[in-house]
Amino acid sequence: MTPQSAQPLTVAQWEALPDTSGLELLDGMVLTRAQATPRHRRVATRLRTTLAGLTPRGLTVTTNVEVRLAELHRRRPDLLVIDTGWGGKAALDVDSWCLMPEQIVLAVEVVAPGTETTDRKHKPAEYADADIAHYWRVETLPATAVHTYRLGESCHYLETGVFREEDRVADPTLRWATFDVSDLR
């Protein structure tokens, strides 16, 4: 099977694909990720650099890593903050491109043309169902804004803040993640 196939893939078929970096898997169906615009790449890169300078010991920032939400459900958030001490061993295996939700402290999606509905509605619900503790959505148009969420008791995200161009991101549940939204422009 190839990514263009209209038939659902099995786990073995998915894992046999030579390169899934531009793909996601939803109920066995292969989805092609929208191509990032220059604005999207710039904001994502700046956010990665900013968070990498802020993360406390034991956390690391990474991108383009598959998250196994279920056997036939794989997503690739734009940015992840992971716990490198998960399970008493290093969470990020440098030879693996797949993480489990339990390893993730924060999943971030940068909204771009073609990802609006998925990043605003579908992925937050999927990440919450997988018990990922924090989700951020970064809007890039018409202006940069960072929407921060934490997992509530009923496996739904609760908003912890909306930070716009002149604001300082100060998520009360991730105290180390404090920076100016203007740093992302």
N, CA and C atoms as a LAMMPS dump frame, in Angstrom:
ITEM: TIMESTEP
0
ITEM: NUMBER OF ATOMS
555
ITEM: BOX BOUNDS ff ff ff
-5.0000000000000000e+02 5.0000000000000000e+02
-5.0000000000000000e+02 5.0000000000000000e+02
-5.0000000000000000e+02 5.0000000000000000e+02
ITEM: ATOMS id mol type element x y z
1 1 1 N 0.84 -1.192 0
2 1 2 C 0 0 0
3 1 3 C 0.881 1.25 0
4 2 1 N 0.387 2.288 -0.583
5 2 2 C 1.09 3.56 -0.601
6 2 3 C 0.254 4.597 0.119
7 3 1 N 0.843 5.729 0.491
8 3 2 C 0.078 6.765 1.165
9 3 3 C -1.129 7.256 0.355
10 4 1 N -1.118 7.099 -0.967
11 4 2 C -2.227 7.555 -1.79
12 4 3 C -3.38 6.564 -1.811
13 5 1 N -3.233 5.408 -1.203
14 5 2 C -4.256 4.382 -1.22
15 5 3 C -5.509 4.838 -0.489
16 6 1 N -6.659 4.442 -0.998
17 6 2 C -7.939 4.772 -0.362
18 6 3 C -8.331 3.722 0.669
19 7 1 N -7.515 2.71 0.842
20 7 2 C -7.796 1.647 1.795
21 7 3 C -7.068 1.912 3.109
22 8 1 N -7.697 1.586 4.247
23 8 2 C -6.999 1.761 5.526
24 8 3 C -5.752 0.881 5.591
25 9 1 N -4.739 1.406 6.261
26 9 2 C -3.506 0.651 6.452
27 9 3 C -3.559 -0.107 7.765
28 10 1 N -2.827 -1.19 7.829
29 10 2 C -2.614 -1.878 9.094
30 10 3 C -1.418 -1.213 9.779
31 11 1 N -1.2 -1.522 11.039
32 11 2 C -0.043 -0.993 11.754
33 11 3 C 1.24 -1.408 11.035
34 12 1 N 1.326 -2.642 10.613
35 12 2 C 2.527 -3.132 9.928
36 12 3 C 2.761 -2.373 8.625
37 13 1 N 1.709 -2.087 7.875
38 13 2 C 1.862 -1.337 6.632
39 13 3 C 2.318 0.092 6.901
40 14 1 N 1.75 0.72 7.932
41 14 2 C 2.157 2.082 8.298
42 14 3 C 3.627 2.102 8.68
43 15 1 N 4.011 1.184 9.549
44 15 2 C 5.39 1.165 10.04
45 15 3 C 6.387 0.744 8.972
46 16 1 N 5.918 0.124 7.891
47 16 2 C 6.804 -0.263 6.79
48 16 3 C 7.029 0.87 5.791
49 17 1 N 6.241 1.935 5.897
50 17 2 C 6.431 3.062 4.98
51 17 3 C 7.815 3.663 5.221
52 18 1 N 8.535 4.019 4.162
53 18 2 C 9.9 4.508 4.321
54 18 3 C 10 5.884 4.978
55 19 1 N 8.999 6.741 4.776
56 19 2 C 9.068 8.088 5.337
57 19 3 C 7.647 8.572 5.606
58 20 1 N 7.323 8.765 6.878
59 20 2 C 5.991 9.247 7.245
60 20 3 C 6.047 10.671 7.782
61 21 1 N 7.151 11.363 7.57
62 21 2 C 7.325 12.692 8.173
63 21 3 C 6.3 13.715 7.704
64 22 1 N 5.743 13.577 6.52
65 22 2 C 4.735 14.519 6.043
66 22 3 C 3.328 13.959 6.137
67 23 1 N 3.194 12.877 6.913
68 23 2 C 1.919 12.172 6.979
69 23 3 C 1.431 12.021 8.41
70 24 1 N 0.131 11.797 8.537
71 24 2 C -0.482 11.411 9.809
72 24 3 C -1.413 10.247 9.504
73 25 1 N -1.778 9.513 10.525
74 25 2 C -2.632 8.342 10.365
75 25 3 C -3.853 8.52 11.25
76 26 1 N -5.037 8.429 10.665
77 26 2 C -6.284 8.59 11.406
78 26 3 C -7.185 7.412 11.082
79 27 1 N -7.395 6.549 12.064
80 27 2 C -8.201 5.338 11.87
81 27 3 C -7.703 4.512 10.689
82 28 1 N -6.393 4.466 10.527
83 28 2 C -5.788 3.68 9.467
84 28 3 C -5.699 4.396 8.134
85 29 1 N -6.312 5.554 8.017
86 29 2 C -6.28 6.315 6.77
87 29 3 C -5.121 7.306 6.812
88 30 1 N -4.38 7.371 5.738
89 30 2 C -3.222 8.253 5.653
90 30 3 C -3.687 9.66 5.277
91 31 1 N -3.253 10.639 6.069
92 31 2 C -3.543 12.043 5.804
93 31 3 C -2.237 12.743 5.48
94 32 1 N -2.238 13.541 4.438
95 32 2 C -1.067 14.341 4.102
96 32 3 C -1.157 15.643 4.876
97 33 1 N -0.111 15.997 5.59
98 33 2 C -0.098 17.245 6.339
99 33 3 C 0.017 18.423 5.384
100 34 1 N -0.677 19.502 5.732
101 34 2 C -0.597 20.713 4.913
102 34 3 C 0.841 21.219 4.901
103 35 1 N 1.258 21.702 3.765
104 35 2 C 2.616 22.239 3.663
105 35 3 C 2.696 23.542 4.445
106 36 1 N 3.718 23.659 5.259
107 36 2 C 3.906 24.844 6.094
108 36 3 C 4.259 26.059 5.249
109 37 1 N 3.621 27.169 5.567
110 37 2 C 3.955 28.429 4.906
111 37 3 C 5.209 29.011 5.555
112 38 1 N 5.845 29.959 4.901
113 38 2 C 6.998 30.602 5.538
114 38 3 C 6.634 31.22 6.9
115 39 1 N 5.447 31.837 7.015
116 39 2 C 5.023 32.419 8.302
117 39 3 C 4.916 31.325 9.366
118 40 1 N 4.301 30.203 9.013
119 40 2 C 4.15 29.07 9.936
120 40 3 C 5.511 28.579 10.405
121 41 1 N 6.428 28.373 9.468
122 41 2 C 7.767 27.884 9.816
123 41 3 C 8.503 28.868 10.716
124 42 1 N 8.387 30.158 10.412
125 42 2 C 9.065 31.179 11.218
126 42 3 C 8.536 31.18 12.647
127 43 1 N 7.219 31.179 12.805
128 43 2 C 6.637 31.188 14.151
129 43 3 C 7 29.914 14.902
130 44 1 N 6.887 28.771 14.245
131 44 2 C 7.219 27.499 14.898
132 44 3 C 8.691 27.444 15.31
133 45 1 N 9.571 27.924 14.449
134 45 2 C 11.003 27.925 14.76
135 45 3 C 11.307 28.855 15.932
136 46 1 N 10.718 30.027 15.919
137 46 2 C 10.953 30.976 17.012
138 46 3 C 10.388 30.454 18.33
139 47 1 N 9.236 29.807 18.267
140 47 2 C 8.679 29.241 19.495
141 47 3 C 9.556 28.105 20.014
142 48 1 N 10.059 27.283 19.114
143 48 2 C 10.95 26.195 19.539
144 48 3 C 12.202 26.758 20.211
145 49 1 N 12.805 27.749 19.599
146 49 2 C 14.004 28.364 20.16
147 49 3 C 13.71 28.997 21.524
148 50 1 N 12.592 29.697 21.602
149 50 2 C 12.207 30.355 22.86
150 50 3 C 11.99 29.334 23.964
151 51 1 N 11.178 28.299 23.688
152 51 2 C 10.893 27.298 24.716
153 51 3 C 12.135 26.497 25.085
154 52 1 N 12.993 26.224 24.12
155 52 2 C 14.221 25.476 24.413
156 52 3 C 15.094 26.23 25.411
157 53 1 N 15.054 27.555 25.357
158 53 2 C 15.824 28.356 26.308
159 53 3 C 15.169 28.479 27.672
160 54 1 N 13.905 28.067 27.773
161 54 2 C 13.163 28.212 29.033
162 54 3 C 12.919 26.904 29.767
163 55 1 N 12.956 25.797 29.065
164 55 2 C 12.583 24.525 29.7
165 55 3 C 13.536 24.175 30.833
166 56 1 N 12.957 23.759 31.943
167 56 2 C 13.804 23.331 33.064
168 56 3 C 14.447 21.976 32.768
169 57 1 N 15.41 21.652 33.582
170 57 2 C 16.094 20.365 33.462
171 57 3 C 15.054 19.24 33.506
172 58 1 N 15.24 18.258 32.645
173 58 2 C 14.318 17.133 32.588
174 58 3 C 13.273 17.257 31.491
175 59 1 N 13.213 18.428 30.858
176 59 2 C 12.297 18.622 29.735
177 59 3 C 13.11 18.989 28.502
178 60 1 N 12.607 18.612 27.344
179 60 2 C 13.26 18.987 26.097
180 60 3 C 12.205 19.314 25.046
181 61 1 N 12.579 20.151 24.105
182 61 2 C 11.685 20.587 23.034
183 61 3 C 12.096 19.869 21.757
184 62 1 N 11.106 19.386 21.015
185 62 2 C 11.393 18.685 19.768
186 62 3 C 10.291 18.956 18.755
187 63 1 N 10.576 18.642 17.507
188 63 2 C 9.608 18.8 16.42
189 63 3 C 9.651 17.578 15.523
190 64 1 N 8.641 17.473 14.673
191 64 2 C 8.543 16.425 13.662
192 64 3 C 8.708 15.02 14.231
193 65 1 N 8.024 14.789 15.341
194 65 2 C 8.035 13.471 15.97
195 65 3 C 6.592 12.973 16.022
196 66 1 N 6.402 11.738 15.62
197 66 2 C 5.08 11.121 15.627
198 66 3 C 4.643 10.813 17.059
199 67 1 N 3.385 11.07 17.344
200 67 2 C 2.797 10.708 18.626
201 67 3 C 1.789 9.594 18.373
202 68 1 N 1.965 8.48 19.049
203 68 2 C 1.074 7.331 18.883
204 68 3 C -0.101 7.473 19.837
205 69 1 N -1.191 8.058 19.323
206 69 2 C -2.389 8.239 20.133
207 69 3 C -3.136 6.918 20.286
208 70 1 N -3.023 6.057 19.287
209 70 2 C -3.563 4.697 19.286
210 70 3 C -2.832 3.954 18.175
211 71 1 N -3.018 2.664 18.081
212 71 2 C -2.294 1.882 17.072
213 71 3 C -2.485 2.445 15.667
214 72 1 N -3.706 2.824 15.316
215 72 2 C -3.986 3.324 13.973
216 72 3 C -4.291 4.816 13.961
217 73 1 N -3.752 5.516 14.959
218 73 2 C -3.984 6.955 15.077
219 73 3 C -2.671 7.628 15.473
220 74 1 N -2.032 8.29 14.519
221 74 2 C -0.729 8.918 14.744
222 74 3 C -0.801 10.371 14.294
223 75 1 N -0.316 11.252 15.136
224 75 2 C -0.27 12.679 14.808
225 75 3 C 1.161 13.176 14.935
226 76 1 N 1.442 14.336 14.318
227 76 2 C 2.743 14.998 14.393
228 76 3 C 2.514 16.455 14.767
229 77 1 N 2.458 16.745 16.069
230 77 2 C 2.308 18.156 16.465
231 77 3 C 3.477 18.981 15.936
232 78 1 N 3.217 20.263 15.757
233 78 2 C 4.274 21.142 15.263
234 78 3 C 5.436 21.227 16.235
235 79 1 N 5.136 21.122 17.522
236 79 2 C 6.164 21.251 18.548
237 79 3 C 5.743 20.435 19.763
238 80 1 N 6.701 19.818 20.406
239 80 2 C 6.436 19.033 21.62
240 80 3 C 7.445 19.395 22.693
241 81 1 N 6.973 19.443 23.928
242 81 2 C 7.865 19.492 25.077
243 81 3 C 7.672 18.152 25.758
244 82 1 N 8.771 17.416 25.894
245 82 2 C 8.68 16.079 26.467
246 82 3 C 9.487 15.976 27.751
247 83 1 N 9.052 15.039 28.557
248 83 2 C 9.71 14.742 29.825
249 83 3 C 10.793 13.712 29.554
250 84 1 N 12.05 14.137 29.66
251 84 2 C 13.153 13.225 29.359
252 84 3 C 13.406 12.223 30.476
253 85 1 N 12.704 12.359 31.565
254 85 2 C 12.846 11.407 32.655
255 85 3 C 11.671 10.464 32.767
256 86 1 N 10.819 10.408 31.735
257 86 2 C 9.611 9.587 31.748
258 86 3 C 9.942 8.125 31.994
259 87 1 N 9.244 7.517 32.911
260 87 2 C 9.419 6.09 33.169
261 87 3 C 10.786 5.73 33.699
262 88 1 N 11.515 6.701 34.233
263 88 2 C 12.828 6.405 34.78
264 88 3 C 13.909 6.231 33.729
265 89 1 N 13.577 6.485 32.467
266 89 2 C 14.587 6.397 31.407
267 89 3 C 14.345 7.521 30.417
268 90 1 N 15.269 7.743 29.544
269 90 2 C 15.147 8.85 28.583
270 90 3 C 13.914 8.665 27.713
271 91 1 N 13.091 9.7 27.638
272 91 2 C 11.875 9.632 26.841
273 91 3 C 12.183 9.741 25.359
274 92 1 N 13.171 10.508 25.009
275 92 2 C 13.469 10.72 23.607
276 92 3 C 14.586 9.793 23.173
277 93 1 N 14.218 8.718 22.519
278 93 2 C 15.18 7.789 21.941
279 93 3 C 15.612 8.396 20.613
280 94 1 N 16.857 8.741 20.485
281 94 2 C 17.326 9.417 19.276
282 94 3 C 17.199 8.553 18.036
283 95 1 N 16.931 7.277 18.185
284 95 2 C 16.734 6.394 17.047
285 95 3 C 15.262 6.136 16.762
286 96 1 N 14.377 6.779 17.502
287 96 2 C 12.946 6.582 17.315
288 96 3 C 12.285 7.901 16.944
289 97 1 N 11.286 7.813 16.08
290 97 2 C 10.529 8.998 15.686
291 97 3 C 9.112 8.92 16.225
292 98 1 N 8.91 8.16 17.294
293 98 2 C 7.562 7.972 17.822
294 98 3 C 7.573 8.117 19.334
295 99 1 N 6.616 8.877 19.843
296 99 2 C 6.46 9.063 21.283
297 99 3 C 5.085 8.591 21.714
298 100 1 N 4.982 8.254 22.98
299 100 2 C 3.697 7.915 23.586
300 100 3 C 3.157 9.164 24.283
301 101 1 N 1.839 9.325 24.364
302 101 2 C 1.27 10.52 24.997
303 101 3 C 1.783 10.772 26.415
304 102 1 N 2.08 9.712 27.156
305 102 2 C 2.553 9.856 28.537
306 102 3 C 3.885 10.591 28.633
307 103 1 N 4.615 10.627 27.545
308 103 2 C 5.914 11.279 27.52
309 103 3 C 5.814 12.782 27.28
310 104 1 N 4.639 13.244 26.917
311 104 2 C 4.479 14.617 26.449
312 104 3 C 3.918 15.518 27.546
313 105 1 N 4.605 16.623 27.773
314 105 2 C 4.162 17.639 28.724
315 105 3 C 3.286 18.663 28.001
316 106 1 N 3.67 19.027 26.771
317 106 2 C 2.985 20.057 26.01
318 106 3 C 3.029 19.719 24.524
319 107 1 N 1.85 19.776 23.89
320 107 2 C 1.755 19.657 22.429
321 107 3 C 1.322 21.011 21.895
322 108 1 N 1.991 21.468 20.834
323 108 2 C 1.685 22.776 20.255
324 108 3 C 1.378 22.611 18.775
325 109 1 N 0.309 23.255 18.341
326 109 2 C -0.019 23.333 16.925
327 109 3 C -0.001 24.797 16.514
328 110 1 N 0.664 25.082 15.412
329 110 2 C 0.681 26.419 14.826
330 110 3 C -0.308 26.386 13.664
331 111 1 N -1.361 27.168 13.767
332 111 2 C -2.422 27.153 12.765
333 111 3 C -1.924 27.797 11.476
334 112 1 N -2.215 27.136 10.367
335 112 2 C -1.82 27.627 9.046
336 112 3 C -2.973 27.367 8.087
337 113 1 N -2.951 27.984 6.929
338 113 2 C -3.992 27.688 5.946
339 113 3 C -4.057 26.185 5.669
340 114 1 N -5.246 25.62 5.809
341 114 2 C -5.435 24.192 5.605
342 114 3 C -5.439 23.381 6.886
343 115 1 N -5.079 24.004 8.029
344 115 2 C -5.072 23.257 9.293
345 115 3 C -6.024 23.849 10.33
346 116 1 N -6.784 24.857 9.95
347 116 2 C -7.596 25.603 10.92
348 116 3 C -8.532 24.696 11.723
349 117 1 N -9.384 23.94 11.058
350 117 2 C -10.354 23.1 11.751
351 117 3 C -9.665 21.996 12.542
352 118 1 N -8.688 21.372 11.933
353 118 2 C -7.971 20.285 12.613
354 118 3 C -7.276 20.788 13.865
355 119 1 N -6.563 21.928 13.783
356 119 2 C -5.805 22.448 14.928
357 119 3 C -6.71 23.043 16.005
358 120 1 N -7.859 23.576 15.611
359 120 2 C -8.758 24.215 16.579
360 120 3 C -9.747 23.253 17.206
361 121 1 N -10.131 22.205 16.5
362 121 2 C -11.182 21.317 17.006
363 121 3 C -10.748 19.869 17.183
364 122 1 N -10.21 19.272 16.129
365 122 2 C -9.939 17.842 16.172
366 122 3 C -8.744 17.475 17.055
367 123 1 N -7.603 18.116 16.809
368 123 2 C -6.41 17.75 17.567
369 123 3 C -6.537 18.019 19.059
370 124 1 N -7.126 19.143 19.489
371 124 2 C -7.291 19.304 20.948
372 124 3 C -8.105 18.179 21.572
373 125 1 N -9.156 17.748 20.919
374 125 2 C -9.972 16.652 21.46
375 125 3 C -9.169 15.345 21.491
376 126 1 N -8.412 15.095 20.438
377 126 2 C -7.606 13.875 20.372
378 126 3 C -6.515 13.879 21.442
379 127 1 N -5.826 15.002 21.603
380 127 2 C -4.758 15.096 22.599
381 127 3 C -5.324 14.998 24.018
382 128 1 N -6.479 15.603 24.244
383 128 2 C -7.115 15.509 25.563
384 128 3 C -7.525 14.066 25.852
385 129 1 N -8.088 13.381 24.87
386 129 2 C -8.458 11.972 25.046
387 129 3 C -7.247 11.113 25.378
388 130 1 N -6.078 11.515 24.889
389 130 2 C -4.838 10.77 25.138
390 130 3 C -4.146 11.212 26.435
391 131 1 N -4.779 12.133 27.175
392 131 2 C -4.256 12.631 28.46
393 131 3 C -2.954 13.413 28.332
394 132 1 N -2.771 14.135 27.244
395 132 2 C -1.617 15.034 27.133
396 132 3 C -1.943 16.257 27.976
397 133 1 N -1.092 16.555 28.948
398 133 2 C -1.399 17.527 30.004
399 133 3 C -1.663 18.949 29.52
400 134 1 N -0.958 19.391 28.503
401 134 2 C -1.083 20.776 28.047
402 134 3 C -1.142 20.831 26.531
403 135 1 N -1.957 21.76 26.034
404 135 2 C -2.071 22 24.601
405 135 3 C -2.037 23.504 24.37
406 136 1 N -1.237 23.913 23.401
407 136 2 C -1.218 25.319 22.986
408 136 3 C -1.545 25.372 21.514
409 137 1 N -2.325 26.372 21.159
410 137 2 C -2.62 26.652 19.761
411 137 3 C -2.105 28.047 19.455
412 138 1 N -1.277 28.15 18.435
413 138 2 C -0.719 29.442 18.054
414 138 3 C -1.372 29.865 16.741
415 139 1 N -2.088 30.966 16.809
416 139 2 C -2.695 31.55 15.609
417 139 3 C -1.671 32.492 14.999
418 140 1 N -1.604 32.513 13.677
419 140 2 C -0.639 33.389 13.01
420 140 3 C -1.308 34.515 12.231
421 141 1 N -2.604 34.392 11.963
422 141 2 C -3.34 35.398 11.214
423 141 3 C -4.627 35.773 11.933
424 142 1 N -5.056 36.988 11.962
425 142 2 C -4.425 38.138 11.329
426 142 3 C -3.197 38.617 12.102
427 143 1 N -3.081 38.205 13.349
428 143 2 C -1.91 38.545 14.167
429 143 3 C -1.583 37.335 15.03
430 144 1 N -0.376 37.284 15.527
431 144 2 C 0.037 36.156 16.353
432 144 3 C -0.67 36.19 17.697
433 145 1 N -1.198 35.028 18.097
434 145 2 C -1.847 34.881 19.403
435 145 3 C -1.574 33.459 19.893
436 146 1 N -1.321 33.325 21.19
437 146 2 C -1.053 32.024 21.792
438 146 3 C -2.208 31.693 22.737
439 147 1 N -2.887 30.576 22.462
440 147 2 C -3.995 30.086 23.28
441 147 3 C -3.45 28.914 24.101
442 148 1 N -3.522 29.007 25.418
443 148 2 C -2.961 27.964 26.271
444 148 3 C -4.08 27.212 26.997
445 149 1 N -3.872 25.898 27.159
446 149 2 C -4.872 25.031 27.773
447 149 3 C -4.188 24.017 28.679
448 150 1 N -4.926 23.572 29.674
449 150 2 C -4.47 22.457 30.518
450 150 3 C -5.581 21.421 30.542
451 151 1 N -5.209 20.192 30.797
452 151 2 C -6.175 19.106 30.828
453 151 3 C -7.023 19.203 32.088
454 152 1 N -8.331 19.172 31.916
455 152 2 C -9.252 19.19 33.042
456 152 3 C -9.584 17.779 33.496
457 153 1 N -10.423 17.681 34.502
458 153 2 C -10.772 16.38 35.07
459 153 3 C -11.562 15.486 34.124
460 154 1 N -12.3 16.063 33.198
461 154 2 C -13.16 15.27 32.316
462 154 3 C -12.531 15.026 30.944
463 155 1 N -11.206 15.021 30.872
464 155 2 C -10.475 14.799 29.617
465 155 3 C -10.841 15.825 28.551
466 156 1 N -11.048 17.054 28.971
467 156 2 C -11.243 18.18 28.068
468 156 3 C -10.267 19.264 28.494
469 157 1 N -9.824 20.058 27.531
470 157 2 C -8.912 21.132 27.878
471 157 3 C -9.665 22.336 28.431
472 158 1 N -9.061 22.94 29.443
473 158 2 C -9.562 24.167 30.03
474 158 3 C -8.608 25.284 29.64
475 159 1 N -9.152 26.383 29.168
476 159 2 C -8.313 27.5 28.741
477 159 3 C -7.617 28.135 29.936
478 160 1 N -6.309 28.363 29.794
479 160 2 C -5.544 29.035 30.855
480 160 3 C -5.1 30.421 30.431
481 161 1 N -5.331 30.761 29.158
482 161 2 C -5 32.114 28.717
483 161 3 C -5.027 32.278 27.213
484 162 1 N -5.236 33.521 26.801
485 162 2 C -5.106 33.921 25.399
486 162 3 C -4.177 35.123 25.412
487 163 1 N -3.073 35.007 24.716
488 163 2 C -2.036 36.025 24.749
489 163 3 C -1.82 36.562 23.339
490 164 1 N -1.915 37.869 23.211
491 164 2 C -1.84 38.522 21.903
492 164 3 C -0.53 39.289 21.754
493 165 1 N -0.376 39.955 20.627
494 165 2 C 0.864 40.626 20.221
495 165 3 C 1.602 41.388 21.325
496 166 1 N 0.927 42.159 22.124
497 166 2 C 1.6 42.974 23.148
498 166 3 C 1.646 42.305 24.513
499 167 1 N 1.218 41.03 24.585
500 167 2 C 1.144 40.32 25.858
501 167 3 C 2.392 39.49 26.122
502 168 1 N 2.498 39.1 27.361
503 168 2 C 3.527 38.168 27.791
504 168 3 C 2.826 36.857 28.122
505 169 1 N 3.213 35.783 27.454
506 169 2 C 2.637 34.476 27.745
507 169 3 C 3.058 34.109 29.16
508 170 1 N 2.073 33.79 29.97
509 170 2 C 2.332 33.403 31.355
510 170 3 C 1.291 32.36 31.741
511 171 1 N 1.457 31.163 31.21
512 171 2 C 0.534 30.067 31.509
513 171 3 C 0.726 29.687 32.971
514 172 1 N -0.309 29.841 33.798
515 172 2 C -0.146 29.573 35.23
516 172 3 C 0.148 28.106 35.559
517 173 1 N -0.082 27.209 34.602
518 173 2 C 0.174 25.796 34.861
519 173 3 C 1.524 25.325 34.312
520 174 1 N 2.18 26.194 33.559
521 174 2 C 3.548 25.929 33.08
522 174 3 C 4.364 27.181 33.376
523 175 1 N 4.676 27.396 34.636
524 175 2 C 5.294 28.645 35.084
525 175 3 C 6.614 28.973 34.401
526 176 1 N 7.334 27.981 33.936
527 176 2 C 8.616 28.217 33.269
528 176 3 C 8.443 28.792 31.861
529 177 1 N 7.258 28.636 31.292
530 177 2 C 7.023 29.047 29.895
531 177 3 C 6.502 30.475 29.828
532 178 1 N 7.37 31.432 30.096
533 178 2 C 6.988 32.849 30.102
534 178 3 C 7.848 33.589 29.074
535 179 1 N 7.164 34.236 28.109
536 179 2 C 7.872 34.942 27.053
537 179 3 C 6.887 35.928 26.406
538 180 1 N 7.421 36.859 25.635
539 180 2 C 6.604 37.838 24.935
540 180 3 C 6.115 37.261 23.612
541 181 1 N 4.83 37.447 23.336
542 181 2 C 4.277 36.98 22.057
543 181 3 C 5.039 37.62 20.905
544 182 1 N 5.46 38.853 21.074
545 182 2 C 6.2 39.545 19.998
546 182 3 C 7.506 38.828 19.648
547 183 1 N 8.009 37.96 20.522
548 183 2 C 9.217 37.186 20.216
549 183 3 C 8.974 36.183 19.073
550 184 1 N 7.704 35.897 18.785
551 184 2 C 7.376 34.905 17.763
552 184 3 C 7.195 35.493 16.381
553 185 1 N 7.127 36.812 16.277
554 185 2 C 6.908 37.461 14.968
555 185 3 C 8.114 37.357 14.091
